[in-house]
Amino acid sequence: MKWTQEDLAKRVGVTRQTITAIESGKMIPSKTLALAILGIFTSLALLPTVGVVVKAVLDSTKLNDLWKKVIKGEE
């Protein structure tokens, strides 16, 4: 699936500029937005292939550590 920044932005209710800022590391998304983005890709079973946006979201919100704990059953 080839989504543009605009496609993703519409699906999570933000502007394309917001997605651009997250990708470039200029903005840290709210936890609500981070979960919305992750939820879209997780529900589409695309998590391994989404690349820069998901990595930026995980890294900038520390959700990566949380997901590891959830997977291990610690949360």
Backbone as a chain_set.jsonl record, in Angstrom:
{"seq": "MKWTQEDLAKRVGVTRQTITAIESGKMIPSKTLALAILGIFTSLALLPTVGVVVKAVLDSTKLNDLWKKVIKGEE", "coords": {"N": [[0.845, -1.174, 0.0], [0.604, 2.137, -0.877], [0.728, 4.999, 0.672], [0.245, 8.482, 0.833], [1.583, 11.297, 2.657], [-0.557, 12.956, 3.056], [-2.721, 11.161, 2.837], [-2.378, 9.577, 5.173], [-2.552, 11.605, 7.095], [-5.234, 12.466, 6.812], [-6.558, 10.184, 7.687], [-5.941, 10.108, 10.386], [-6.759, 12.529, 11.298], [-5.262, 14.939, 11.187], [-3.08, 17.521, 9.846], [-1.217, 17.395, 6.739], [1.174, 18.649, 7.107], [1.658, 18.229, 9.788], [2.229, 15.481, 9.856], [4.546, 15.508, 8.29], [6.225, 16.998, 9.982], [6.452, 15.247, 12.165], [7.731, 13.047, 10.955], [10.177, 14.223, 10.321], [11.229, 14.732, 12.762], [10.781, 17.13, 13.968], [8.586, 17.556, 15.463], [6.929, 16.248, 18.272], [4.535, 13.849, 18.534], [1.322, 13.915, 20.169], [0.322, 11.585, 22.714], [-2.128, 10.525, 22.096], [-2.329, 10.988, 19.318], [-0.104, 9.514, 18.496], [-0.9, 6.912, 19.21], [-3.13, 6.703, 17.543], [-1.963, 6.721, 14.995], [-0.324, 4.424, 15.18], [-2.342, 2.57, 15.64], [-3.744, 2.52, 13.217], [-1.847, 1.415, 11.432], [-1.269, -0.978, 12.714], [-3.753, -2.236, 12.688], [-3.988, -2.705, 10.03], [-2.126, -4.574, 9.604], [0.404, -3.773, 8.835], [2.566, -2.992, 10.291], [5.348, -3.881, 10.309], [6.283, -2.693, 7.968], [5.964, 0.061, 7.735], [7.875, 2.022, 8.246], [9.512, 5.141, 8.467], [7.647, 6.934, 9.76], [6.341, 5.44, 11.818], [8.576, 4.627, 13.312], [9.533, 7.125, 14.135], [7.378, 7.977, 15.701], [7.29, 5.989, 17.701], [9.857, 6.28, 18.857], [9.908, 9.0, 19.658], [7.907, 9.245, 21.537], [8.362, 7.424, 23.448], [6.934, 5.13, 23.318], [7.823, 2.753, 22.325], [9.227, 1.414, 24.365], [7.076, 0.966, 26.08], [5.439, -0.715, 24.486], [7.093, -2.97, 24.345], [7.019, -3.804, 27.018], [4.293, -4.371, 27.255], [4.025, -6.478, 25.446], [5.593, -8.367, 26.728], [4.0, -8.811, 28.876], [4.164, -7.223, 31.111], [2.795, -4.904, 31.592]], "CA": [[0.0, 0.0, 0.0], [1.386, 3.37, -0.964], [-0.005, 6.143, 1.182], [0.946, 9.758, 0.923], [1.438, 11.94, 3.962], [-1.932, 13.461, 3.078], [-3.595, 10.022, 3.13], [-2.246, 9.261, 6.595], [-3.061, 12.746, 7.862], [-6.704, 12.423, 6.791], [-7.025, 9.046, 8.48], [-5.77, 10.36, 11.828], [-7.362, 13.812, 11.627], [-4.3, 16.041, 11.308], [-2.652, 18.038, 8.549], [-0.03, 16.791, 6.134], [2.33, 19.3, 7.718], [1.903, 17.554, 11.066], [2.907, 14.218, 9.544], [5.894, 15.88, 7.86], [6.983, 17.407, 11.171], [6.747, 14.042, 12.942], [8.74, 12.291, 10.211], [11.473, 14.911, 10.343], [11.667, 14.883, 14.141], [10.558, 18.506, 14.426], [7.415, 17.569, 16.339], [6.619, 15.023, 18.997], [3.079, 13.735, 18.537], [0.673, 13.597, 21.441], [0.136, 10.138, 22.849], [-3.357, 10.197, 21.371], [-1.991, 10.914, 17.897], [0.806, 8.38, 18.322], [-1.701, 5.689, 19.245], [-3.971, 6.682, 16.342], [-1.105, 6.307, 13.876], [0.021, 3.018, 15.379], [-3.55, 1.769, 15.489], [-4.038, 2.348, 11.791], [-0.919, 0.476, 10.813], [-1.42, -2.275, 13.355], [-4.995, -2.843, 12.207], [-3.785, -3.098, 8.636], [-1.044, -5.562, 9.599], [1.525, -3.209, 8.09], [3.544, -2.448, 11.22], [6.751, -4.074, 9.934], [6.667, -2.042, 6.721], [5.584, 1.462, 7.64], [9.074, 2.834, 8.171], [9.927, 6.342, 9.174], [6.629, 7.531, 10.634], [6.164, 4.634, 13.021], [9.801, 4.721, 14.107], [9.554, 8.448, 14.765], [6.355, 7.996, 16.754], [7.74, 5.138, 18.804], [11.026, 6.864, 19.506], [9.669, 10.311, 20.257], [6.934, 9.172, 22.629], [8.777, 6.332, 24.343], [5.966, 4.036, 23.229], [8.54, 1.528, 22.023], [9.454, 0.745, 25.642], [5.779, 0.512, 26.57], [5.012, -1.87, 23.691], [7.901, -4.122, 24.765], [6.481, -4.257, 28.301], [2.977, -4.968, 27.006], [4.246, -7.771, 24.798], [6.124, -9.273, 27.755], [2.994, -8.97, 29.908], [4.551, -6.457, 32.292], [1.884, -3.756, 31.747]], "C": [[0.89, 1.236, 0.0], [0.514, 4.537, -0.547], [0.861, 7.376, 1.108], [0.814, 10.27, 2.356], [0.011, 12.461, 4.122], [-2.922, 12.346, 3.419], [-3.574, 9.688, 4.62], [-2.847, 10.369, 7.451], [-4.587, 12.727, 7.933], [-7.235, 11.315, 7.688], [-6.902, 9.284, 9.985], [-6.244, 11.742, 12.244], [-6.393, 14.944, 11.897], [-3.947, 16.539, 9.913], [-1.444, 17.265, 8.03], [1.223, 17.365, 6.769], [2.676, 18.664, 9.063], [2.648, 16.246, 10.84], [4.343, 14.487, 9.114], [6.766, 16.225, 9.06], [7.351, 16.207, 12.038], [7.85, 13.244, 12.263], [10.12, 12.912, 10.335], [12.008, 15.107, 11.755], [11.487, 16.277, 14.698], [9.376, 18.616, 15.379], [7.282, 16.216, 17.011], [5.098, 14.926, 19.056], [2.55, 13.508, 19.949], [0.529, 12.08, 21.518], [-1.116, 9.687, 22.112], [-3.078, 10.044, 19.883], [-1.074, 9.734, 17.626], [0.027, 7.07, 18.29], [-2.616, 5.579, 18.033], [-3.171, 6.198, 15.138], [-0.752, 4.831, 14.002], [-1.188, 2.111, 15.183], [-3.91, 1.513, 14.04], [-3.135, 1.293, 11.186], [-1.016, -0.911, 11.428], [-2.658, -2.976, 12.819], [-4.876, -3.292, 10.76], [-2.68, -4.131, 8.479], [0.157, -5.083, 8.793], [2.662, -2.75, 8.999], [4.992, -2.697, 10.805], [7.205, -3.251, 8.734], [6.419, -0.542, 6.672], [6.74, 2.436, 7.722], [9.154, 4.042, 9.063], [8.888, 6.889, 10.143], [6.486, 6.737, 11.926], [7.401, 4.695, 13.901], [9.863, 6.06, 14.827], [8.554, 8.532, 15.909], [6.817, 7.18, 17.954], [8.885, 5.773, 19.572], [10.693, 8.145, 20.257], [8.708, 10.271, 21.436], [7.281, 8.102, 23.654], [7.786, 5.17, 24.326], [6.636, 2.706, 22.926], [8.78, 0.733, 23.3], [8.148, 0.189, 26.201], [5.312, -0.723, 25.813], [5.791, -3.116, 24.093], [7.381, -4.686, 26.081], [5.134, -4.943, 28.121], [3.135, -6.36, 26.411], [4.743, -8.802, 25.806], [5.12, -9.523, 28.877], [3.302, -8.231, 31.19], [3.627, -5.276, 32.54], [0.459, -4.235, 31.713]], "O": [[1.82, 1.345, 0.799], [-0.331, 5.005, -1.311], [2.075, 7.31, 1.301], [0.038, 9.744, 3.154], [-0.555, 12.406, 5.214], [-3.854, 12.556, 4.196], [-4.622, 9.536, 5.247], [-3.564, 10.101, 8.414], [-5.163, 12.948, 8.999], [-8.245, 11.491, 8.37], [-7.67, 8.725, 10.768], [-6.144, 12.1, 13.418], [-6.656, 15.809, 12.732], [-4.462, 16.032, 8.917], [-0.749, 16.58, 8.781], [2.217, 16.661, 6.95], [3.847, 18.572, 9.43], [3.599, 15.941, 11.56], [5.258, 13.775, 9.526], [7.915, 15.793, 9.142], [8.452, 16.158, 12.587], [8.798, 12.812, 12.919], [11.12, 12.201, 10.44], [13.124, 15.597, 11.93], [11.984, 16.581, 15.782], [9.187, 19.645, 16.028], [7.496, 15.174, 16.393], [4.442, 15.829, 19.575], [3.25, 12.976, 20.81], [0.606, 11.386, 20.505], [-1.155, 8.586, 21.564], [-3.532, 9.086, 19.257], [-1.247, 9.028, 16.632], [0.271, 6.218, 17.435], [-2.856, 4.476, 17.542], [-3.642, 5.37, 14.359], [-0.87, 4.076, 13.036], [-1.071, 1.018, 14.629], [-4.333, 0.414, 13.681], [-3.605, 0.381, 10.505], [-0.861, -1.912, 10.729], [-2.621, -4.171, 12.527], [-5.609, -4.18, 10.325], [-2.337, -4.52, 7.363], [0.843, -5.878, 8.151], [3.633, -2.17, 8.513], [5.811, -1.788, 10.939], [8.408, -3.124, 8.505], [6.653, 0.071, 5.631], [6.597, 3.584, 7.302], [8.894, 3.97, 10.265], [9.24, 7.275, 11.258], [6.509, 7.313, 13.014], [7.282, 4.804, 15.122], [10.21, 6.116, 16.007], [8.853, 9.093, 16.963], [6.739, 7.641, 19.093], [8.877, 5.796, 20.803], [11.155, 8.343, 21.38], [8.705, 11.19, 22.255], [6.549, 7.911, 24.626], [7.8, 4.325, 25.221], [6.087, 1.648, 23.232], [8.567, -0.479, 23.328], [8.114, -0.921, 26.732], [4.839, -1.68, 26.425], [5.219, -4.203, 24.175], [7.308, -5.903, 26.249], [4.858, -5.965, 28.749], [2.459, -7.303, 26.823], [4.361, -9.97, 25.747], [5.365, -10.363, 29.744], [2.767, -8.568, 32.246], [3.675, -4.693, 33.623], [-0.466, -3.43, 31.827]]}, "num_chains": 1, "name": "protein.A"}
